[in-house]
Amino acid sequence: MGLILYLSTFIAVPPWLMMIFFPKWGPTRAIATSPIWAMVLCALYSLMFLPLLPTLFPILALHDLKSLSGAMGTHAAATMLWIHIQAFSLLIGARVYQESEHTAINSWIRSLILFVTMVAGPVGFLAFRIVEKMVGQPQEQVETQATPAEN
């Protein structure tokens, strides 16, 4: 399980590094926001999850906290949870990265938000939405929307 854990981290780190440290570098947008990274993580997760489905399905279907806690105490479950978190945090991070390009959010603030998203996906996403509302759109977008189109 340790090897799979390291492999999944090795897969997830490159797009994060690009979005956080090289956000304006030409290839970053295409490489870091490609769904292939999350798809590989999802495939890795599926390879672990599907063989365990007969065991896990009753636990997940019943929503029994005691059974779920017991199942989560295994190395396999912890590894699967880690991959699950990485895949979905990466998808959220790519969305934050893409959407923040259309706001007036400072690059340093965006990188900080992306780091928080990498570490704690929901917290980072919430932080992005709050900062986005506080900062708003770039001035040129506001002026463009306020000016009626000429015919």
C-alpha positions as CSV (number, residue, x, y, z in Angstrom):
1,M,0.0,0.0,0.0
2,G,2.9,2.3,0.7
3,L,4.1,2.2,-2.9
4,I,0.6,3.0,-4.2
5,L,0.4,5.9,-1.8
6,Y,3.7,7.3,-3.0
7,L,2.8,6.7,-6.7
8,S,-0.5,8.6,-6.3
9,T,1.3,11.5,-4.7
10,F,3.9,11.5,-7.5
11,I,1.1,11.7,-10.0
12,A,-0.7,14.6,-8.2
13,V,2.3,16.8,-7.4
14,P,3.3,18.1,-10.9
15,P,0.1,19.9,-11.7
16,W,0.0,21.4,-8.2
17,L,3.5,22.7,-8.5
18,M,2.8,24.2,-11.9
19,M,-0.4,26.0,-10.7
20,I,1.1,27.3,-7.5
21,F,4.7,28.2,-8.6
22,F,4.4,28.8,-12.3
23,P,0.9,30.0,-12.9
24,K,1.7,32.3,-15.8
25,W,4.1,29.9,-17.6
26,G,2.7,29.1,-21.1
27,P,2.3,25.3,-20.7
28,T,0.9,25.5,-17.2
29,R,-2.7,26.0,-18.2
30,A,-2.8,23.1,-20.7
31,I,-0.8,20.7,-18.5
32,A,-2.1,21.4,-15.1
33,T,-5.8,21.7,-15.9
34,S,-5.8,18.5,-18.1
35,P,-8.2,16.0,-16.7
36,I,-5.7,13.2,-17.3
37,W,-4.0,13.7,-13.9
38,A,-7.3,13.1,-12.0
39,M,-8.3,10.4,-14.4
40,V,-5.1,8.4,-13.6
41,L,-5.8,8.9,-9.9
42,C,-9.4,7.8,-10.4
43,A,-8.2,4.7,-12.3
44,L,-5.7,3.9,-9.5
45,Y,-8.6,4.3,-7.0
46,S,-10.9,2.1,-9.1
47,L,-8.2,-0.7,-9.2
48,M,-8.2,-0.7,-5.5
49,F,-11.9,-0.1,-4.9
50,L,-13.6,-2.5,-7.3
51,P,-12.1,-5.7,-5.8
52,L,-13.1,-4.6,-2.3
53,L,-16.7,-3.6,-3.4
54,P,-18.4,-6.7,-2.1
55,T,-16.9,-6.0,1.4
56,L,-17.3,-2.2,1.3
57,F,-20.8,-1.9,-0.2
58,P,-22.7,-3.0,2.9
59,I,-20.7,-0.7,5.0
60,L,-21.2,2.3,2.7
61,A,-24.9,1.5,2.0
62,L,-25.8,1.3,5.7
63,H,-24.1,4.5,6.8
64,D,-23.1,2.8,10.0
65,L,-20.4,4.8,11.7
66,K,-19.0,2.0,13.7
67,S,-18.6,-0.3,10.6
68,L,-17.2,2.6,8.6
69,S,-14.7,3.5,11.3
70,G,-13.5,-0.1,11.5
71,A,-13.1,-0.3,7.7
72,M,-11.2,3.0,7.6
73,G,-8.7,1.6,10.1
74,T,-7.0,-0.5,7.4
75,H,-4.0,0.4,5.2
76,A,-6.0,-0.2,2.0
77,A,-8.9,2.1,3.1
78,A,-6.5,4.8,4.2
79,T,-4.7,4.6,0.8
80,M,-7.9,4.7,-1.1
81,L,-9.1,7.7,0.9
82,W,-5.8,9.5,0.2
83,I,-6.2,8.9,-3.6
84,H,-9.8,10.0,-3.4
85,I,-8.8,13.2,-1.7
86,Q,-6.0,13.8,-4.1
87,A,-8.2,13.3,-7.2
88,F,-11.0,15.6,-6.1
89,S,-8.7,18.2,-4.6
90,L,-6.9,18.3,-7.9
91,L,-10.1,18.8,-9.9
92,I,-11.1,21.6,-7.5
93,G,-7.7,23.1,-7.7
94,A,-7.8,23.1,-11.6
95,R,-11.2,24.8,-11.4
96,V,-9.9,27.4,-9.0
97,Y,-6.9,28.0,-11.2
98,Q,-9.0,28.4,-14.3
99,E,-11.7,30.6,-12.8
100,S,-9.2,32.8,-11.0
101,E,-7.7,33.9,-14.3
102,H,-10.9,35.9,-14.9
103,T,-10.8,37.8,-11.6
104,A,-8.7,40.5,-10.2
105,I,-7.2,38.2,-7.5
106,N,-3.5,38.9,-7.0
107,S,-1.2,36.1,-8.2
108,W,0.3,35.6,-4.7
109,I,-3.2,35.3,-3.2
110,R,-4.2,32.8,-5.9
111,S,-1.1,30.7,-5.2
112,L,-1.9,30.8,-1.5
113,I,-5.5,29.7,-2.2
114,L,-4.3,26.9,-4.4
115,F,-1.9,25.7,-1.7
116,V,-4.8,25.6,0.8
117,T,-6.9,23.8,-1.8
118,M,-4.1,21.2,-2.3
119,V,-3.9,20.6,1.5
120,A,-7.6,20.9,2.3
121,G,-9.7,21.0,-0.8
122,P,-13.0,22.3,0.6
123,V,-11.4,25.0,2.6
124,G,-9.4,26.3,-0.4
125,F,-12.5,26.3,-2.6
126,L,-14.5,28.2,0.0
127,A,-11.6,30.7,0.4
128,F,-11.5,31.2,-3.3
129,R,-15.2,31.9,-3.5
130,I,-15.0,34.4,-0.6
131,V,-12.0,36.2,-2.1
132,E,-13.6,36.2,-5.5
133,K,-16.7,37.9,-4.1
134,M,-14.5,40.4,-2.2
135,V,-12.2,41.3,-5.1
136,G,-14.6,40.9,-8.0
137,Q,-13.9,41.0,-11.7
138,P,-11.0,42.9,-13.3
139,Q,-11.9,46.5,-14.1
140,E,-11.9,46.0,-17.9
141,Q,-14.5,43.2,-17.6
142,V,-16.7,45.4,-15.5
143,E,-16.4,48.3,-18.0
144,T,-17.1,45.9,-21.0
145,Q,-20.3,44.6,-19.3
146,A,-21.5,48.1,-18.5
147,T,-21.0,49.4,-22.0
148,P,-23.8,48.4,-24.5
149,A,-22.5,46.7,-27.6
150,E,-22.4,48.9,-30.7
151,N,-24.4,47.8,-33.7
